[in-house]
Amino acid sequence: MLLAVTLGLSSCGNTIRGIGNDLGNAVDATQDAGRSVANSVN
């Protein structure tokens, strides 16, 4: 039982970190796109 709980918590932590990485990448991509648009206007 303890092993099952431990595995469940560790996989949950990995999922949360994965979501954080995905959101960070989306923010970076959005900022890069904004810079590209700003540079093309100038």
KAQUIDA-V731690 format. One record per pair of residues at least 24 apart in sequence whose C-alpha atoms are under 10 Angstrom apart, sorted by the first residue. I is the first residue (numbers start at 0). J is the second residue. Records with the same first field share a line. If there is no record, write none. Layout:
# KAQUIDA-V731690
I: J ; J
This chain:
# KAQUIDA-V731690
none
